[in-house]
Amino acid sequence: MPAFRDAALFKVAYAYGLRRNEARMLDLTDFGRNPEGREFGEYGTLLIRYGKAKKGSPPKRRSVLTVWHWTPHTIEEWISEVRPGVRHSASRALWPSERGPRIGLQRLDSRFAAYRDAVGLDPALELHSLRRSYITHLIEDGHDPLFVQHQVGHDHASTTAIYTCVSSDFRTRSLRRVPGAARTRSTATFTGAAPGRPAPDEAAVPGSDGPPVSGLVAYVVTIGGS
């Protein structure tokens, strides 16, 4: 059960480009419909209630749109099939822990580090790396930088640019692209909230020649509860 929760949590953190505390503080009621993205059903938007706050200010709220087709299934499977059987399932928190109604930040970090080390990923990788991957993949998929900035809750475009680390493959495609031609991708193309980015078990870590981030997610699912 804990391992399945961890896998679902990591996927959701990546799917919405969340900070650690934003992911930890999610509640079951934070998902909603997007009239312009009906294909995502009940999981078209996600309300972030505990975004990064400025000094002396309350947590910053924002709404994040679902962009990838695999995201609703990941959430629905956790909420409907697995979560009801965990301890503290009566909690409103999306991610109950083994010991309390909501998983803690230190627990998040230690679980991520354990899986990362088990699959031999770079020790420098951290849970926040999933957020960097999200930003990079949206840019590589052709989303407007302003859309990406709003999705992740950055006040300044320069901050989003710092997070972006496009792959060498993306740079090669950009070089070969004919100026003014329609944006194309070698696999699938999507705009707005249409599907296109593969699930985390297929998504590589930007700027890394090592195993994909999702190797970690896949490993979490296979080891069972621990």
Buried (B, 14 or more C-beta within 10 A) or exposed (E): BBBBBBBBBBBBBBBBBBBBBBBBBBBEEBBEEBEEBEEBBEBBBBBBEBBBEEEEEEEBEBBBBBBBBBBBEBBBEBBEEBBEEBBBEEBEBBBBBEEEBBBEEEBBBEBBBBBBEEBEBEEEBBBBBBBBBBBBBBBBBBBEBEBBBBBBBBEEEEEBBEBBBBBEEBEEBEEEEEEEEEEEEEEEEBEEBBBBBBBBBEBBBBEBEEBBBBBBBBBBBEBEEE
